[in-house]
């Protein structure tokens, strides 16, 4: 199994392949993404709504099929509030 620190060496399809091979779980990828966001967001201020609980819940349930199955991602909110 890859170490958490090496996930950044993979692109999205590479991570999806790890999930498909059961070398890593979607939940592990979510936790790695959260860790990385918490490390870098204080400087970048790119993530304003941290949907960590929602991401953890989604990763633990049934996942939609597709080439990026099990890969966490951010959604940019362009709408005015």
PDB file with SEQRES, HELIX, SHEET and CRYST1 records, atoms N, CA, C and O in Angstrom:
SEQRES   1 A   81  UNK UNK UNK UNK UNK UNK UNK UNK UNK UNK UNK UNK UNK          
SEQRES   2 A   81  UNK UNK UNK UNK UNK UNK UNK UNK UNK UNK UNK UNK UNK          
SEQRES   3 A   81  UNK UNK UNK UNK UNK UNK UNK UNK UNK UNK UNK UNK UNK          
SEQRES   4 A   81  UNK UNK UNK UNK UNK UNK UNK UNK UNK UNK UNK UNK UNK          
SEQRES   5 A   81  UNK UNK UNK UNK UNK UNK UNK UNK UNK UNK UNK UNK UNK          
SEQRES   6 A   81  UNK UNK UNK UNK UNK UNK UNK UNK UNK UNK UNK UNK UNK          
SEQRES   7 A   81  UNK UNK UNK                                                  
HELIX    1 AA1 UNK A    4  UNK A    9  5                                   6    
HELIX    2 AA2 UNK A   12  UNK A   20  1                                   9    
HELIX    3 AA3 UNK A   26  UNK A   44  1                                  19    
HELIX    4 AA4 UNK A   52  UNK A   60  1                                   9    
CRYST1    1.000    1.000    1.000  90.00  90.00  90.00 P 1           1          
ATOM      1  N   UNK A   1       0.843  -1.188   0.000  1.00  0.00           N  
ATOM      2  CA  UNK A   1       0.000   0.000   0.000  1.00  0.00           C  
ATOM      3  C   UNK A   1       0.884   1.245   0.000  1.00  0.00           C  
ATOM      4  O   UNK A   1       1.860   1.306   0.748  1.00  0.00           O  
ATOM      5  N   UNK A   2       0.556   2.236  -0.827  1.00  0.00           N  
ATOM      6  CA  UNK A   2       1.344   3.465  -0.843  1.00  0.00           C  
ATOM      7  C   UNK A   2       1.223   4.202   0.485  1.00  0.00           C  
ATOM      8  O   UNK A   2       0.194   4.118   1.155  1.00  0.00           O  
ATOM      9  N   UNK A   3       2.254   4.908   0.858  1.00  0.00           N  
ATOM     10  CA  UNK A   3       2.205   5.738   2.054  1.00  0.00           C  
ATOM     11  C   UNK A   3       1.371   6.970   1.748  1.00  0.00           C  
ATOM     12  O   UNK A   3       1.305   7.410   0.600  1.00  0.00           O  
ATOM     13  N   UNK A   4       0.733   7.528   2.770  1.00  0.00           N  
ATOM     14  CA  UNK A   4      -0.105   8.709   2.591  1.00  0.00           C  
ATOM     15  C   UNK A   4       0.670   9.851   1.948  1.00  0.00           C  
ATOM     16  O   UNK A   4       0.101  10.627   1.179  1.00  0.00           O  
ATOM     17  N   UNK A   5       1.945   9.964   2.250  1.00  0.00           N  
ATOM     18  CA  UNK A   5       2.730  11.074   1.719  1.00  0.00           C  
ATOM     19  C   UNK A   5       3.012  10.927   0.234  1.00  0.00           C  
ATOM     20  O   UNK A   5       3.452  11.890  -0.394  1.00  0.00           O  
ATOM     21  N   UNK A   6       2.779   9.761  -0.351  1.00  0.00           N  
ATOM     22  CA  UNK A   6       3.079   9.573  -1.767  1.00  0.00           C  
ATOM     23  C   UNK A   6       1.862   9.751  -2.668  1.00  0.00           C  
ATOM     24  O   UNK A   6       1.995   9.655  -3.888  1.00  0.00           O  
ATOM     25  N   UNK A   7       0.696  10.004  -2.114  1.00  0.00           N  
ATOM     26  CA  UNK A   7      -0.491  10.162  -2.950  1.00  0.00           C  
ATOM     27  C   UNK A   7      -0.332  11.322  -3.929  1.00  0.00           C  
ATOM     28  O   UNK A   7      -0.897  11.281  -5.021  1.00  0.00           O  
ATOM     29  N   UNK A   8       0.416  12.341  -3.565  1.00  0.00           N  
ATOM     30  CA  UNK A   8       0.593  13.490  -4.457  1.00  0.00           C  
ATOM     31  C   UNK A   8       1.395  13.122  -5.701  1.00  0.00           C  
ATOM     32  O   UNK A   8       1.463  13.907  -6.647  1.00  0.00           O  
ATOM     33  N   UNK A   9       1.992  11.956  -5.708  1.00  0.00           N  
ATOM     34  CA  UNK A   9       2.738  11.506  -6.882  1.00  0.00           C  
ATOM     35  C   UNK A   9       1.824  10.902  -7.957  1.00  0.00           C  
ATOM     36  O   UNK A   9       2.285  10.593  -9.056  1.00  0.00           O  
ATOM     37  N   UNK A  10       0.542  10.734  -7.647  1.00  0.00           N  
ATOM     38  CA  UNK A  10      -0.418  10.130  -8.577  1.00  0.00           C  
ATOM     39  C   UNK A  10      -1.359  11.190  -9.119  1.00  0.00           C  
ATOM     40  O   UNK A  10      -1.694  12.150  -8.425  1.00  0.00           O  
ATOM     41  N   UNK A  11      -1.785  11.012 -10.368  1.00  0.00           N  
ATOM     42  CA  UNK A  11      -2.867  11.839 -10.881  1.00  0.00           C  
ATOM     43  C   UNK A  11      -4.182  11.175 -10.495  1.00  0.00           C  
ATOM     44  O   UNK A  11      -4.182  10.130  -9.844  1.00  0.00           O  
ATOM     45  N   UNK A  12      -5.298  11.773 -10.890  1.00  0.00           N  
ATOM     46  CA  UNK A  12      -6.605  11.243 -10.507  1.00  0.00           C  
ATOM     47  C   UNK A  12      -6.842   9.822 -10.974  1.00  0.00           C  
ATOM     48  O   UNK A  12      -7.373   9.006 -10.220  1.00  0.00           O  
ATOM     49  N   UNK A  13      -6.459   9.510 -12.200  1.00  0.00           N  
ATOM     50  CA  UNK A  13      -6.654   8.152 -12.704  1.00  0.00           C  
ATOM     51  C   UNK A  13      -5.756   7.153 -11.968  1.00  0.00           C  
ATOM     52  O   UNK A  13      -6.151   6.008 -11.745  1.00  0.00           O  
ATOM     53  N   UNK A  14      -4.565   7.581 -11.596  1.00  0.00           N  
ATOM     54  CA  UNK A  14      -3.678   6.717 -10.828  1.00  0.00           C  
ATOM     55  C   UNK A  14      -4.252   6.410  -9.452  1.00  0.00           C  
ATOM     56  O   UNK A  14      -4.157   5.280  -8.972  1.00  0.00           O  
ATOM     57  N   UNK A  15      -4.848   7.421  -8.816  1.00  0.00           N  
ATOM     58  CA  UNK A  15      -5.494   7.199  -7.523  1.00  0.00           C  
ATOM     59  C   UNK A  15      -6.704   6.275  -7.680  1.00  0.00           C  
ATOM     60  O   UNK A  15      -6.935   5.400  -6.845  1.00  0.00           O  
ATOM     61  N   UNK A  16      -7.476   6.477  -8.759  1.00  0.00           N  
ATOM     62  CA  UNK A  16      -8.635   5.611  -9.006  1.00  0.00           C  
ATOM     63  C   UNK A  16      -8.197   4.169  -9.201  1.00  0.00           C  
ATOM     64  O   UNK A  16      -8.893   3.245  -8.779  1.00  0.00           O  
ATOM     65  N   UNK A  17      -7.059   3.971  -9.832  1.00  0.00           N  
ATOM     66  CA  UNK A  17      -6.540   2.615 -10.013  1.00  0.00           C  
ATOM     67  C   UNK A  17      -6.172   2.002  -8.661  1.00  0.00           C  
ATOM     68  O   UNK A  17      -6.411   0.816  -8.434  1.00  0.00           O  
ATOM     69  N   UNK A  18      -5.600   2.793  -7.776  1.00  0.00           N  
ATOM     70  CA  UNK A  18      -5.287   2.293  -6.432  1.00  0.00           C  
ATOM     71  C   UNK A  18      -6.554   1.889  -5.688  1.00  0.00           C  
ATOM     72  O   UNK A  18      -6.574   0.880  -4.984  1.00  0.00           O  
ATOM     73  N   UNK A  19      -7.612   2.682  -5.847  1.00  0.00           N  
ATOM     74  CA  UNK A  19      -8.895   2.355  -5.209  1.00  0.00           C  
ATOM     75  C   UNK A  19      -9.447   1.068  -5.808  1.00  0.00           C  
ATOM     76  O   UNK A  19      -9.895   0.187  -5.074  1.00  0.00           O  
ATOM     77  N   UNK A  20      -9.419   0.950  -7.118  1.00  0.00           N  
ATOM     78  CA  UNK A  20      -9.955  -0.245  -7.787  1.00  0.00           C  
ATOM     79  C   UNK A  20      -9.201  -1.501  -7.367  1.00  0.00           C  
ATOM     80  O   UNK A  20      -9.796  -2.571  -7.233  1.00  0.00           O  
ATOM     81  N   UNK A  21      -7.900  -1.373  -7.162  1.00  0.00           N  
ATOM     82  CA  UNK A  21      -7.081  -2.517  -6.739  1.00  0.00           C  
ATOM     83  C   UNK A  21      -7.160  -2.763  -5.234  1.00  0.00           C  
ATOM     84  O   UNK A  21      -6.561  -3.706  -4.717  1.00  0.00           O  
ATOM     85  N   UNK A  22      -7.907  -1.902  -4.538  1.00  0.00           N  
ATOM     86  CA  UNK A  22      -8.057  -1.973  -3.084  1.00  0.00           C  
ATOM     87  C   UNK A  22      -6.731  -1.779  -2.348  1.00  0.00           C  
ATOM     88  O   UNK A  22      -6.538  -2.290  -1.245  1.00  0.00           O  
ATOM     89  N   UNK A  23      -5.821  -1.028  -2.980  1.00  0.00           N  
ATOM     90  CA  UNK A  23      -4.559  -0.673  -2.337  1.00  0.00           C  
ATOM     91  C   UNK A  23      -4.761   0.489  -1.365  1.00  0.00           C  
ATOM     92  O   UNK A  23      -3.942   0.720  -0.476  1.00  0.00           O  
ATOM     93  N   UNK A  24      -5.861   1.213  -1.549  1.00  0.00           N  
ATOM     94  CA  UNK A  24      -6.222   2.328  -0.686  1.00  0.00           C  
ATOM     95  C   UNK A  24      -7.741   2.459  -0.719  1.00  0.00           C  
ATOM     96  O   UNK A  24      -8.377   2.076  -1.701  1.00  0.00           O  
ATOM     97  N   UNK A  25      -8.321   2.996   0.345  1.00  0.00           N  
ATOM     98  CA  UNK A  25      -9.765   3.195   0.372  1.00  0.00           C  
ATOM     99  C   UNK A  25     -10.095   4.649   0.049  1.00  0.00           C  
ATOM    100  O   UNK A  25      -9.259   5.533   0.235  1.00  0.00           O  
ATOM    101  N   UNK A  26     -11.310   4.898  -0.433  1.00  0.00           N  
ATOM    102  CA  UNK A  26     -11.714   6.287  -0.636  1.00  0.00           C  
ATOM    103  C   UNK A  26     -11.615   7.098   0.661  1.00  0.00           C  
ATOM    104  O   UNK A  26     -11.263   8.277   0.628  1.00  0.00           O  
ATOM    105  N   UNK A  27     -11.920   6.481   1.781  1.00  0.00           N  
ATOM    106  CA  UNK A  27     -11.814   7.172   3.068  1.00  0.00           C  
ATOM    107  C   UNK A  27     -10.389   7.607   3.384  1.00  0.00           C  
ATOM    108  O   UNK A  27     -10.172   8.693   3.922  1.00  0.00           O  
ATOM    109  N   UNK A  28      -9.431   6.770   3.055  1.00  0.00           N  
ATOM    110  CA  UNK A  28      -8.027   7.137   3.266  1.00  0.00           C  
ATOM    111  C   UNK A  28      -7.639   8.318   2.390  1.00  0.00           C  
ATOM    112  O   UNK A  28      -6.889   9.196   2.817  1.00  0.00           O  
ATOM    113  N   UNK A  29      -8.150   8.338   1.170  1.00  0.00           N  
ATOM    114  CA  UNK A  29      -7.863   9.463   0.282  1.00  0.00           C  
ATOM    115  C   UNK A  29      -8.515  10.742   0.789  1.00  0.00           C  
ATOM    116  O   UNK A  29      -7.926  11.819   0.693  1.00  0.00           O  
ATOM    117  N   UNK A  30      -9.721  10.631   1.325  1.00  0.00           N  
ATOM    118  CA  UNK A  30     -10.386  11.808   1.902  1.00  0.00           C  
ATOM    119  C   UNK A  30      -9.552  12.356   3.055  1.00  0.00           C  
ATOM    120  O   UNK A  30      -9.326  13.563   3.136  1.00  0.00           O  
ATOM    121  N   UNK A  31      -9.097  11.487   3.939  1.00  0.00           N  
ATOM    122  CA  UNK A  31      -8.298  11.944   5.077  1.00  0.00           C  
ATOM    123  C   UNK A  31      -6.992  12.583   4.610  1.00  0.00           C  
ATOM    124  O   UNK A  31      -6.558  13.583   5.181  1.00  0.00           O  
ATOM    125  N   UNK A  32      -6.368  12.024   3.589  1.00  0.00           N  
ATOM    126  CA  UNK A  32      -5.136  12.607   3.048  1.00  0.00           C  
ATOM    127  C   UNK A  32      -5.419  13.984   2.441  1.00  0.00           C  
ATOM    128  O   UNK A  32      -4.620  14.908   2.595  1.00  0.00           O  
ATOM    129  N   UNK A  33      -6.552  14.119   1.754  1.00  0.00           N  
ATOM    130  CA  UNK A  33      -6.917  15.404   1.157  1.00  0.00           C  
ATOM    131  C   UNK A  33      -7.198  16.441   2.246  1.00  0.00           C  
ATOM    132  O   UNK A  33      -6.785  17.595   2.126  1.00  0.00           O  
ATOM    133  N   UNK A  34      -7.891  16.036   3.294  1.00  0.00           N  
ATOM    134  CA  UNK A  34      -8.176  16.946   4.405  1.00  0.00           C  
ATOM    135  C   UNK A  34      -6.875  17.411   5.052  1.00  0.00           C  
ATOM    136  O   UNK A  34      -6.698  18.596   5.337  1.00  0.00           O  
ATOM    137  N   UNK A  35      -5.978  16.470   5.277  1.00  0.00           N  
ATOM    138  CA  UNK A  35      -4.686  16.808   5.879  1.00  0.00           C  
ATOM    139  C   UNK A  35      -3.941  17.840   5.035  1.00  0.00           C  
ATOM    140  O   UNK A  35      -3.371  18.797   5.560  1.00  0.00           O  
ATOM    141  N   UNK A  36      -3.956  17.632   3.740  1.00  0.00           N  
ATOM    142  CA  UNK A  36      -3.252  18.546   2.830  1.00  0.00           C  
ATOM    143  C   UNK A  36      -3.941  19.912   2.792  1.00  0.00           C  
ATOM    144  O   UNK A  36      -3.269  20.943   2.761  1.00  0.00           O  
ATOM    145  N   UNK A  37      -5.273  19.925   2.795  1.00  0.00           N  
ATOM    146  CA  UNK A  37      -5.988  21.205   2.796  1.00  0.00           C  
ATOM    147  C   UNK A  37      -5.697  21.990   4.070  1.00  0.00           C  
ATOM    148  O   UNK A  37      -5.463  23.198   4.020  1.00  0.00           O  
ATOM    149  N   UNK A  38      -5.713  21.307   5.203  1.00  0.00           N  
ATOM    150  CA  UNK A  38      -5.442  21.986   6.471  1.00  0.00           C  
ATOM    151  C   UNK A  38      -4.019  22.531   6.512  1.00  0.00           C  
ATOM    152  O   UNK A  38      -3.762  23.553   7.149  1.00  0.00           O  
ATOM    153  N   UNK A  39      -3.104  21.864   5.842  1.00  0.00           N  
ATOM    154  CA  UNK A  39      -1.717  22.311   5.805  1.00  0.00           C  
ATOM    155  C   UNK A  39      -1.556  23.562   4.943  1.00  0.00           C  
ATOM    156  O   UNK A  39      -0.837  24.486   5.324  1.00  0.00           O  
ATOM    157  N   UNK A  40      -2.217  23.600   3.787  1.00  0.00           N  
ATOM    158  CA  UNK A  40      -1.979  24.670   2.818  1.00  0.00           C  
ATOM    159  C   UNK A  40      -3.033  25.781   2.815  1.00  0.00           C  
ATOM    160  O   UNK A  40      -2.741  26.896   2.383  1.00  0.00           O  
ATOM    161  N   UNK A  41      -4.231  25.506   3.278  1.00  0.00           N  
ATOM    162  CA  UNK A  41      -5.295  26.496   3.174  1.00  0.00           C  
ATOM    163  C   UNK A  41      -5.064  27.764   3.991  1.00  0.00           C  
ATOM    164  O   UNK A  41      -5.521  28.824   3.563  1.00  0.00           O  
ATOM    165  N   UNK A  42      -4.391  27.727   5.130  1.00  0.00           N  
ATOM    166  CA  UNK A  42      -4.174  28.996   5.843  1.00  0.00           C  
ATOM    167  C   UNK A  42      -3.461  30.052   4.988  1.00  0.00           C  
ATOM    168  O   UNK A  42      -3.710  31.246   5.156  1.00  0.00           O  
ATOM    169  N   UNK A  43      -2.600  29.637   4.098  1.00  0.00           N  
ATOM    170  CA  UNK A  43      -1.899  30.573   3.217  1.00  0.00           C  
ATOM    171  C   UNK A  43      -2.725  30.865   1.965  1.00  0.00           C  
ATOM    172  O   UNK A  43      -2.818  32.014   1.533  1.00  0.00           O  
ATOM    173  N   UNK A  44      -3.322  29.825   1.384  1.00  0.00           N  
ATOM    174  CA  UNK A  44      -4.055  29.978   0.126  1.00  0.00           C  
ATOM    175  C   UNK A  44      -5.448  30.567   0.307  1.00  0.00           C  
ATOM    176  O   UNK A  44      -5.922  31.313  -0.550  1.00  0.00           O  
ATOM    177  N   UNK A  45      -6.106  30.240   1.412  1.00  0.00           N  
ATOM    178  CA  UNK A  45      -7.486  30.638   1.664  1.00  0.00           C  
ATOM    179  C   UNK A  45      -8.386  30.279   0.483  1.00  0.00           C  
ATOM    180  O   UNK A  45      -9.208  31.089   0.055  1.00  0.00           O  
ATOM    181  N   UNK A  46      -8.228  29.067  -0.038  1.00  0.00           N  
ATOM    182  CA  UNK A  46      -8.980  28.609  -1.198  1.00  0.00           C  
ATOM    183  C   UNK A  46     -10.237  27.846  -0.801  1.00  0.00           C  
ATOM    184  O   UNK A  46     -11.203  27.816  -1.563  1.00  0.00           O  
ATOM    185  N   UNK A  47     -10.241  27.236   0.367  1.00  0.00           N  
ATOM    186  CA  UNK A  47     -11.380  26.439   0.822  1.00  0.00           C  
ATOM    187  C   UNK A  47     -12.079  27.215   1.928  1.00  0.00           C  
ATOM    188  O   UNK A  47     -11.547  27.375   3.027  1.00  0.00           O  
ATOM    189  N   UNK A  48     -13.288  27.696   1.620  1.00  0.00           N  
ATOM    190  CA  UNK A  48     -14.019  28.479   2.617  1.00  0.00           C  
ATOM    191  C   UNK A  48     -15.070  27.647   3.336  1.00  0.00           C  
ATOM    192  O   UNK A  48     -15.411  27.939   4.482  1.00  0.00           O  
ATOM    193  N   UNK A  49     -15.585  26.619   2.681  1.00  0.00           N  
ATOM    194  CA  UNK A  49     -16.549  25.718   3.314  1.00  0.00           C  
ATOM    195  C   UNK A  49     -15.929  24.333   3.351  1.00  0.00           C  
ATOM    196  O   UNK A  49     -15.735  23.692   2.319  1.00  0.00           O  
ATOM    197  N   UNK A  50     -15.627  23.892   4.545  1.00  0.00           N  
ATOM    198  CA  UNK A  50     -14.966  22.607   4.727  1.00  0.00           C  
ATOM    199  C   UNK A  50     -16.019  21.531   4.973  1.00  0.00           C  
ATOM    200  O   UNK A  50     -16.508  21.376   6.091  1.00  0.00           O  
ATOM    201  N   UNK A  51     -16.358  20.804   3.942  1.00  0.00           N  
ATOM    202  CA  UNK A  51     -17.388  19.767   4.003  1.00  0.00           C  
ATOM    203  C   UNK A  51     -16.762  18.421   4.370  1.00  0.00           C  
ATOM    204  O   UNK A  51     -17.026  17.410   3.718  1.00  0.00           O  
ATOM    205  N   UNK A  52     -15.942  18.413   5.404  1.00  0.00           N  
ATOM    206  CA  UNK A  52     -15.205  17.212   5.770  1.00  0.00           C  
ATOM    207  C   UNK A  52     -16.121  16.066   6.177  1.00  0.00           C  
ATOM    208  O   UNK A  52     -15.918  14.925   5.761  1.00  0.00           O  
ATOM    209  N   UNK A  53     -17.126  16.368   6.988  1.00  0.00           N  
ATOM    210  CA  UNK A  53     -18.038  15.299   7.422  1.00  0.00           C  
ATOM    211  C   UNK A  53     -18.813  14.722   6.243  1.00  0.00           C  
ATOM    212  O   UNK A  53     -19.008  13.510   6.156  1.00  0.00           O  
ATOM    213  N   UNK A  54     -19.250  15.586   5.341  1.00  0.00           N  
ATOM    214  CA  UNK A  54     -19.959  15.126   4.157  1.00  0.00           C  
ATOM    215  C   UNK A  54     -19.053  14.263   3.281  1.00  0.00           C  
ATOM    216  O   UNK A  54     -19.490  13.253   2.731  1.00  0.00           O  
ATOM    217  N   UNK A  55     -17.802  14.663   3.156  1.00  0.00           N  
ATOM    218  CA  UNK A  55     -16.844  13.897   2.343  1.00  0.00           C  
ATOM    219  C   UNK A  55     -16.592  12.529   2.960  1.00  0.00           C  
ATOM    220  O   UNK A  55     -16.540  11.523   2.252  1.00  0.00           O  
ATOM    221  N   UNK A  56     -16.438  12.493   4.271  1.00  0.00           N  
ATOM    222  CA  UNK A  56     -16.219  11.208   4.950  1.00  0.00           C  
ATOM    223  C   UNK A  56     -17.427  10.295   4.766  1.00  0.00           C  
ATOM    224  O   UNK A  56     -17.278   9.100   4.512  1.00  0.00           O  
ATOM    225  N   UNK A  57     -18.619  10.863   4.894  1.00  0.00           N  
ATOM    226  CA  UNK A  57     -19.841  10.064   4.725  1.00  0.00           C  
ATOM    227  C   UNK A  57     -19.957   9.543   3.297  1.00  0.00           C  
ATOM    228  O   UNK A  57     -20.275   8.373   3.086  1.00  0.00           O  
ATOM    229  N   UNK A  58     -19.704  10.397   2.324  1.00  0.00           N  
ATOM    230  CA  UNK A  58     -19.790   9.976   0.926  1.00  0.00           C  
ATOM    231  C   UNK A  58     -18.772   8.877   0.618  1.00  0.00           C  
ATOM    232  O   UNK A  58     -19.081   7.939  -0.116  1.00  0.00           O  
ATOM    233  N   UNK A  59     -17.573   8.984   1.168  1.00  0.00           N  
ATOM    234  CA  UNK A  59     -16.525   7.993   0.901  1.00  0.00           C  
ATOM    235  C   UNK A  59     -16.843   6.640   1.516  1.00  0.00           C  
ATOM    236  O   UNK A  59     -16.335   5.615   1.061  1.00  0.00           O  
ATOM    237  N   UNK A  60     -17.678   6.629   2.545  1.00  0.00           N  
ATOM    238  CA  UNK A  60     -17.990   5.364   3.210  1.00  0.00           C  
ATOM    239  C   UNK A  60     -19.207   4.656   2.619  1.00  0.00           C  
ATOM    240  O   UNK A  60     -19.496   3.513   2.974  1.00  0.00           O  
ATOM    241  N   UNK A  61     -19.916   5.331   1.723  1.00  0.00           N  
ATOM    242  CA  UNK A  61     -21.124   4.741   1.142  1.00  0.00           C  
ATOM    243  C   UNK A  61     -20.882   4.244  -0.270  1.00  0.00           C  
ATOM    244  O   UNK A  61     -19.742   4.179  -0.731  1.00  0.00           O  
ATOM    245  N   UNK A  62     -21.963   3.892  -0.952  1.00  0.00           N  
ATOM    246  CA  UNK A  62     -21.827   3.469  -2.346  1.00  0.00           C  
ATOM    247  C   UNK A  62     -21.343   4.639  -3.203  1.00  0.00           C  
ATOM    248  O   UNK A  62     -21.790   5.773  -3.037  1.00  0.00           O  
ATOM    249  N   UNK A  63     -20.436   4.347  -4.105  1.00  0.00           N  
ATOM    250  CA  UNK A  63     -19.840   5.389  -4.937  1.00  0.00           C  
ATOM    251  C   UNK A  63     -20.345   5.280  -6.368  1.00  0.00           C  
ATOM    252  O   UNK A  63     -20.565   4.177  -6.870  1.00  0.00           O  
ATOM    253  N   UNK A  64     -20.532   6.424  -7.028  1.00  0.00           N  
ATOM    254  CA  UNK A  64     -20.964   6.378  -8.428  1.00  0.00           C  
ATOM    255  C   UNK A  64     -19.854   5.814  -9.308  1.00  0.00           C  
ATOM    256  O   UNK A  64     -18.669   6.005  -9.037  1.00  0.00           O  
ATOM    257  N   UNK A  65     -20.261   5.118 -10.365  1.00  0.00           N  
ATOM    258  CA  UNK A  65     -19.278   4.587 -11.306  1.00  0.00           C  
ATOM    259  C   UNK A  65     -18.686   5.717 -12.143  1.00  0.00           C  
ATOM    260  O   UNK A  65     -19.308   6.762 -12.333  1.00  0.00           O  
ATOM    261  N   UNK A  66     -17.511   5.491 -12.624  1.00  0.00           N  
ATOM    262  CA  UNK A  66     -16.844   6.455 -13.482  1.00  0.00           C  
ATOM    263  C   UNK A  66     -15.347   6.314 -13.349  1.00  0.00           C  
ATOM    264  O   UNK A  66     -14.864   5.571 -12.495  1.00  0.00           O  
ATOM    265  N   UNK A  67     -14.613   7.015 -14.180  1.00  0.00           N  
ATOM    266  CA  UNK A  67     -13.156   6.861 -14.179  1.00  0.00           C  
ATOM    267  C   UNK A  67     -12.483   7.358 -12.903  1.00  0.00           C  
ATOM    268  O   UNK A  67     -11.356   6.961 -12.610  1.00  0.00           O  
ATOM    269  N   UNK A  68     -13.150   8.214 -12.147  1.00  0.00           N  
ATOM    270  CA  UNK A  68     -12.563   8.754 -10.919  1.00  0.00           C  
ATOM    271  C   UNK A  68     -13.272   8.238  -9.666  1.00  0.00           C  
ATOM    272  O   UNK A  68     -13.318   8.924  -8.645  1.00  0.00           O  
ATOM    273  N   UNK A  69     -13.815   7.044  -9.750  1.00  0.00           N  
ATOM    274  CA  UNK A  69     -14.565   6.452  -8.640  1.00  0.00           C  
ATOM    275  C   UNK A  69     -13.689   6.386  -7.387  1.00  0.00           C  
ATOM    276  O   UNK A  69     -12.614   5.787  -7.393  1.00  0.00           O  
ATOM    277  N   UNK A  70     -14.178   7.021  -6.306  1.00  0.00           N  
ATOM    278  CA  UNK A  70     -13.489   6.979  -5.025  1.00  0.00           C  
ATOM    279  C   UNK A  70     -12.488   8.082  -4.794  1.00  0.00           C  
ATOM    280  O   UNK A  70     -11.813   8.087  -3.765  1.00  0.00           O  
ATOM    281  N   UNK A  71     -12.367   9.028  -5.729  1.00  0.00           N  
ATOM    282  CA  UNK A  71     -11.380  10.093  -5.623  1.00  0.00           C  
ATOM    283  C   UNK A  71     -12.047  11.360  -5.087  1.00  0.00           C  
ATOM    284  O   UNK A  71     -13.024  11.826  -5.674  1.00  0.00           O  
ATOM    285  N   UNK A  72     -11.542  11.931  -3.983  1.00  0.00           N  
ATOM    286  CA  UNK A  72     -12.125  13.181  -3.480  1.00  0.00           C  
ATOM    287  C   UNK A  72     -11.779  14.354  -4.401  1.00  0.00           C  
ATOM    288  O   UNK A  72     -10.759  14.339  -5.090  1.00  0.00           O  
ATOM    289  N   UNK A  73     -12.642  15.362  -4.399  1.00  0.00           N  
ATOM    290  CA  UNK A  73     -12.394  16.542  -5.225  1.00  0.00           C  
ATOM    291  C   UNK A  73     -13.040  17.761  -4.574  1.00  0.00           C  
ATOM    292  O   UNK A  73     -13.942  17.631  -3.746  1.00  0.00           O  
ATOM    293  N   UNK A  74     -12.573  18.934  -4.954  1.00  0.00           N  
ATOM    294  CA  UNK A  74     -13.128  20.185  -4.474  1.00  0.00           C  
ATOM    295  C   UNK A  74     -14.072  20.738  -5.518  1.00  0.00           C  
ATOM    296  O   UNK A  74     -13.899  20.501  -6.714  1.00  0.00           O  
ATOM    297  N   UNK A  75     -15.076  21.479  -5.061  1.00  0.00           N  
ATOM    298  CA  UNK A  75     -16.004  22.147  -5.948  1.00  0.00           C  
ATOM    299  C   UNK A  75     -15.857  23.648  -5.724  1.00  0.00           C  
ATOM    300  O   UNK A  75     -15.957  24.129  -4.595  1.00  0.00           O  
ATOM    301  N   UNK A  76     -15.623  24.367  -6.788  1.00  0.00           N  
ATOM    302  CA  UNK A  76     -15.496  25.826  -6.698  1.00  0.00           C  
ATOM    303  C   UNK A  76     -16.870  26.447  -6.731  1.00  0.00           C  
ATOM    304  O   UNK A  76     -17.640  26.218  -7.664  1.00  0.00           O  
ATOM    305  N   UNK A  77     -17.182  27.233  -5.717  1.00  0.00           N  
ATOM    306  CA  UNK A  77     -18.463  27.917  -5.647  1.00  0.00           C  
ATOM    307  C   UNK A  77     -18.311  29.283  -6.304  1.00  0.00           C  
ATOM    308  O   UNK A  77     -17.669  30.181  -5.760  1.00  0.00           O  
ATOM    309  N   UNK A  78     -18.911  29.423  -7.482  1.00  0.00           N  
ATOM    310  CA  UNK A  78     -18.827  30.680  -8.206  1.00  0.00           C  
ATOM    311  C   UNK A  78     -20.088  31.529  -8.027  1.00  0.00           C  
ATOM    312  O   UNK A  78     -20.156  32.655  -8.519  1.00  0.00           O  
ATOM    313  N   UNK A  79     -21.073  30.994  -7.331  1.00  0.00           N  
ATOM    314  CA  UNK A  79     -22.328  31.697  -7.158  1.00  0.00           C  
ATOM    315  C   UNK A  79     -22.229  32.770  -6.075  1.00  0.00           C  
ATOM    316  O   UNK A  79     -21.489  32.629  -5.101  1.00  0.00           O  
ATOM    317  N   UNK A  80     -22.988  33.836  -6.267  1.00  0.00           N  
ATOM    318  CA  UNK A  80     -23.023  34.902  -5.271  1.00  0.00           C  
ATOM    319  C   UNK A  80     -23.893  34.457  -4.103  1.00  0.00           C  
ATOM    320  O   UNK A  80     -24.857  33.712  -4.277  1.00  0.00           O  
ATOM    321  N   UNK A  81     -23.554  34.903  -2.970  1.00  0.00           N  
ATOM    322  CA  UNK A  81     -24.335  34.572  -1.756  1.00  0.00           C  
ATOM    323  C   UNK A  81     -24.974  35.819  -1.210  1.00  0.00           C  
ATOM    324  O   UNK A  81     -25.671  35.762  -0.196  1.00  0.00           O  
TER     325      UNK A  81                                                      
END                                                                             
